[in-house]
Amino acid sequence: YQRRVRGCFMMFRPLFITKRYLSKNTDLPKFWPTIVQIKVNWADLDTFHHVNNKVYLAWVEHARIEHATKVGISFYPRGISLILASTAIDFLAPVSYPDTVIAKTRTLSIGKTSWNSEYEIESLNSNRVVAKATARQVFFDFDKGVKAEVPEKVRRLLEELDQI
């Protein structure tokens, strides 16, 4: 990908960026172990010609699933897997078509049965963060119908991936 920025061309990796990504929007850089590029579709727009709020949540979900699969979590409704317990999002700026956004994910904390994540959505057109979100996922044993402890292998892989 090439993009013209202030008179020069910058190169972007397509689809998935695998190296560390340091946020330019804070004084202290944040480590984002999972970064996904997502193209804005025309169908994502609402009647005001900007991306509908529900699409931002879909972008967060896309990043969450990508992050979870990196540590071996499957999303079949059997055995132990994740369910979304809560999410919160702050909409900071509108996004319109055409654009590409970067959805960044990192783990904030790992509890006995839950896992808290942080997300940032950044627009490549405006080169700024357009949304920030948090989510709490709970491990659930679908066979027994109850909460489950975070599997030790998943805990270890999350701590390694997120450097926590």
C-alpha positions as CSV (number, residue, x, y, z in Angstrom):
1,Y,0.0,0.0,0.0
2,Q,1.2,3.5,-0.8
3,R,-0.3,6.6,0.7
4,R,0.6,10.2,-0.1
5,V,1.3,12.1,3.2
6,R,2.5,15.7,3.2
7,G,4.2,15.5,-0.2
8,C,5.8,12.1,0.1
9,F,4.7,8.5,-0.2
10,M,4.5,6.2,2.8
11,M,4.3,2.4,2.6
12,F,1.7,0.5,4.6
13,R,1.5,-3.3,5.0
14,P,-1.7,-4.7,3.7
15,L,-4.3,-6.5,5.8
16,F,-2.3,-7.6,8.9
17,I,0.6,-5.7,10.5
18,T,2.7,-8.1,12.5
19,K,5.4,-5.9,14.0
20,R,4.9,-3.8,17.1
21,Y,2.9,-0.7,16.6
22,L,3.6,2.3,18.8
23,S,0.7,4.7,19.1
24,K,1.6,8.3,18.1
25,N,-1.3,9.7,20.0
26,T,0.0,9.6,23.5
27,D,3.1,10.7,25.3
28,L,3.9,7.2,26.4
29,P,3.9,4.7,23.5
30,K,1.5,1.7,23.9
31,F,2.3,-1.8,22.7
32,W,-0.4,-3.2,20.4
33,P,0.2,-6.9,19.7
34,T,-2.7,-7.3,17.3
35,I,-3.4,-4.9,14.5
36,V,-5.8,-5.4,11.7
37,Q,-6.5,-3.2,8.7
38,I,-10.2,-3.0,7.6
39,K,-11.5,-1.3,4.5
40,V,-14.6,0.8,5.0
41,N,-17.5,-0.5,2.8
42,W,-20.1,1.7,1.2
43,A,-22.7,-0.4,3.1
44,D,-21.2,0.7,6.4
45,L,-22.5,4.3,5.9
46,D,-25.7,5.6,7.5
47,T,-28.0,8.3,6.2
48,F,-25.6,11.0,7.4
49,H,-22.9,9.5,5.1
50,H,-20.6,8.4,7.8
51,V,-19.9,5.0,9.3
52,N,-22.8,3.8,11.5
53,N,-21.9,3.3,15.2
54,K,-22.6,-0.4,15.1
55,V,-19.9,-0.9,12.5
56,Y,-17.3,0.4,15.0
57,L,-18.3,-2.4,17.4
58,A,-18.0,-4.9,14.5
59,W,-14.4,-3.6,14.0
60,V,-13.7,-4.1,17.7
61,E,-15.1,-7.6,17.4
62,H,-13.0,-8.4,14.4
63,A,-9.8,-7.3,16.3
64,R,-10.9,-9.2,19.4
65,I,-11.4,-12.5,17.4
66,E,-8.0,-12.1,15.7
67,H,-6.3,-11.4,19.1
68,A,-8.0,-14.5,20.7
69,T,-7.2,-16.8,17.8
70,K,-3.5,-15.9,18.2
71,V,-3.5,-17.6,21.6
72,G,-5.4,-20.7,20.4
73,I,-9.0,-19.8,21.5
74,S,-11.6,-21.4,19.3
75,F,-15.1,-20.0,19.0
76,Y,-17.2,-23.2,18.7
77,P,-20.1,-23.5,21.3
78,R,-18.6,-26.5,23.0
79,G,-15.9,-27.0,25.6
80,I,-14.3,-23.8,27.0
81,S,-14.4,-20.7,25.0
82,L,-15.0,-16.9,25.4
83,I,-18.2,-14.9,25.7
84,L,-18.4,-11.2,25.7
85,A,-19.6,-9.9,29.1
86,S,-19.4,-6.2,28.5
87,T,-18.0,-3.6,26.2
88,A,-17.8,0.2,26.2
89,I,-16.8,2.5,23.3
90,D,-16.1,6.2,22.9
91,F,-16.7,7.6,19.5
92,L,-14.1,10.3,18.9
93,A,-14.5,11.2,15.2
94,P,-16.6,10.2,12.2
95,V,-15.3,7.9,9.5
96,S,-16.6,8.1,5.9
97,Y,-16.1,6.2,2.6
98,P,-13.6,5.6,1.2
99,D,-11.2,4.9,4.1
100,T,-9.3,2.2,5.8
101,V,-9.1,1.8,9.5
102,I,-6.6,0.1,11.8
103,A,-8.1,-1.8,14.7
104,K,-5.5,-2.2,17.5
105,T,-5.9,-4.6,20.4
106,R,-4.1,-5.3,23.7
107,T,-4.8,-7.1,26.9
108,L,-5.2,-4.9,30.0
109,S,-5.6,-7.7,32.6
110,I,-6.3,-11.3,33.1
111,G,-8.5,-12.4,36.0
112,K,-9.5,-15.8,37.3
113,T,-12.3,-16.3,34.8
114,S,-12.1,-13.1,32.7
115,W,-9.9,-11.2,30.4
116,N,-10.0,-7.4,29.9
117,S,-9.0,-5.8,26.6
118,E,-8.4,-2.3,25.2
119,Y,-9.0,-1.2,21.6
120,E,-8.2,1.8,19.4
121,I,-9.6,2.4,15.9
122,E,-7.5,4.7,13.8
123,S,-8.5,6.2,10.4
124,L,-5.8,6.2,7.7
125,N,-7.4,9.1,5.9
126,S,-7.4,11.4,8.9
127,N,-4.4,9.8,10.6
128,R,-6.1,10.0,14.0
129,V,-7.8,7.8,16.5
130,V,-11.6,7.7,15.8
131,A,-12.7,5.4,18.6
132,K,-11.5,3.8,21.8
133,A,-13.1,0.8,23.4
134,T,-12.8,-1.7,26.3
135,A,-14.2,-5.2,26.6
136,R,-14.4,-7.9,29.2
137,Q,-14.5,-11.4,28.0
138,V,-15.4,-14.3,30.3
139,F,-14.4,-17.9,29.8
140,F,-17.4,-20.2,29.6
141,D,-17.7,-24.0,29.7
142,F,-20.4,-24.6,27.1
143,D,-20.7,-28.3,28.1
144,K,-21.5,-27.5,31.8
145,G,-23.1,-24.1,31.2
146,V,-21.0,-22.3,33.8
147,K,-18.1,-19.8,33.9
148,A,-14.6,-21.4,33.6
149,E,-11.2,-20.4,34.8
150,V,-8.8,-19.0,32.2
151,P,-6.9,-22.0,30.8
152,E,-3.3,-21.9,32.0
153,K,-2.0,-22.2,28.4
154,V,-4.1,-19.3,27.3
155,R,-3.0,-17.2,30.2
156,R,0.7,-17.9,29.5
157,L,0.3,-17.1,25.8
158,L,-1.6,-13.9,26.5
159,E,1.0,-12.8,28.9
160,E,3.7,-13.5,26.3
161,L,1.8,-11.9,23.4
162,D,0.9,-8.8,25.3
163,Q,4.1,-8.6,27.4
164,I,2.2,-8.3,30.7
